[in-house]
């Protein structure tokens, strides 16, 4: 029981742009673009305002994207692929 109460007070894991890109298997610039579009919630950390993402927010985004995968959100034209 004591371990559970400590778990609730631990800070959330904050992910870098590079870590988020690795999770999605995309380029870091794509993560930045999604953040600017408002698809991913970010936090500015430190004097340099480095972007960080809450792990919980990324997992929520993954869950939502499993059900909905609109091409417009991801900046590609999957419906218009020509061979």
Kinemage of the C-alpha trace (Angstrom):
@kinemage 1
@onewidth
@group {chain A} dominant
@subgroup {mainchain}
@vectorlist {calphas} color= white
{ca unk a 1} P 0.000 0.000 0.000
{ca unk a 2} L 2.853 2.381 0.792
{ca unk a 3} L 4.354 1.837 -2.670
{ca unk a 4} L 1.059 2.858 -4.297
{ca unk a 5} L 0.987 6.182 -2.465
{ca unk a 6} L 4.565 6.909 -3.555
{ca unk a 7} L 3.641 6.074 -7.141
{ca unk a 8} L 0.917 8.723 -7.076
{ca unk a 9} L 3.357 11.408 -5.915
{ca unk a 10} L 6.160 10.651 -8.381
{ca unk a 11} L 6.558 13.200 -11.171
{ca unk a 12} L 5.435 12.190 -14.625
{ca unk a 13} L 8.071 11.160 -17.145
{ca unk a 14} L 8.809 14.013 -19.536
{ca unk a 15} L 9.959 13.027 -23.022
{ca unk a 16} L 12.191 14.928 -25.427
{ca unk a 17} L 11.360 15.545 -29.081
{ca unk a 18} L 13.829 12.820 -30.020
{ca unk a 19} L 12.236 10.289 -27.630
{ca unk a 20} L 8.745 11.021 -28.965
{ca unk a 21} L 10.013 10.682 -32.541
{ca unk a 22} L 11.485 7.312 -31.630
{ca unk a 23} L 8.185 6.125 -30.147
{ca unk a 24} L 6.297 7.050 -33.332
{ca unk a 25} L 9.165 6.047 -35.644
{ca unk a 26} L 9.096 9.470 -37.305
{ca unk a 27} L 11.526 12.349 -37.820
{ca unk a 28} L 11.883 14.846 -34.922
{ca unk a 29} L 10.741 17.660 -37.233
{ca unk a 30} L 7.426 15.842 -37.634
{ca unk a 31} L 7.006 15.857 -33.847
{ca unk a 32} L 7.647 19.614 -33.852
{ca unk a 33} L 5.144 20.098 -36.682
{ca unk a 34} L 2.461 18.088 -34.848
{ca unk a 35} L 3.147 20.139 -31.715
{ca unk a 36} L 2.709 23.415 -33.649
{ca unk a 37} L -0.568 22.108 -35.124
{ca unk a 38} L -1.797 21.327 -31.622
{ca unk a 39} L -1.913 17.564 -32.082
{ca unk a 40} L 0.612 17.019 -29.279
{ca unk a 41} L 0.598 18.992 -26.049
{ca unk a 42} L 4.047 20.228 -25.063
{ca unk a 43} L 5.764 22.101 -22.266
{ca unk a 44} L 8.628 24.584 -22.562
{ca unk a 45} L 11.369 23.724 -20.071
{ca unk a 46} L 14.261 25.921 -18.953
{ca unk a 47} L 15.716 29.137 -20.287
{ca unk a 48} L 16.036 27.713 -23.787
{ca unk a 49} L 12.359 26.677 -23.765
{ca unk a 50} L 13.204 23.114 -24.791
{ca unk a 51} L 10.104 21.149 -25.732
{ca unk a 52} L 9.049 18.297 -23.475
{ca unk a 53} L 6.039 16.022 -23.669
{ca unk a 54} L 4.279 14.193 -20.856
{ca unk a 55} L 4.427 10.446 -21.321
{ca unk a 56} L 0.731 10.213 -20.438
{ca unk a 57} L -0.185 12.668 -23.219
{ca unk a 58} L 1.805 10.669 -25.769
{ca unk a 59} L 0.159 7.408 -24.700
{ca unk a 60} L -3.278 9.057 -24.967
{ca unk a 61} L -2.412 10.284 -28.463
{ca unk a 62} L -1.341 6.755 -29.434
{ca unk a 63} L -4.633 5.326 -28.173
{ca unk a 64} L -6.641 7.914 -30.104
{ca unk a 65} L -4.629 7.422 -33.277
{ca unk a 66} L -5.241 3.668 -33.217
{ca unk a 67} L -8.959 4.334 -33.640
{ca unk a 68} L -8.650 7.324 -35.950
{ca unk a 69} L -5.874 7.664 -38.482
{ca unk a 70} L -6.841 10.615 -40.681
{ca unk a 71} L -4.214 11.469 -43.270
{ca unk a 72} L -4.815 15.204 -42.829
{ca unk a 73} L -3.435 15.105 -39.286
{ca unk a 74} L -0.229 13.486 -40.381
{ca unk a 75} L 0.559 15.765 -43.284
{ca unk a 76} L 0.646 13.105 -45.964
{ca unk a 77} L -1.552 12.143 -48.863
{ca unk a 78} L -2.041 8.429 -48.362
{ca unk a 79} L -5.247 8.464 -50.407
{ca unk a 80} L -3.418 9.983 -53.360
{ca unk a 81} L -0.586 7.479 -53.759
{ca unk a 82} L 0.170 6.856 -57.432
{ca unk a 83} L 2.329 4.111 -58.797
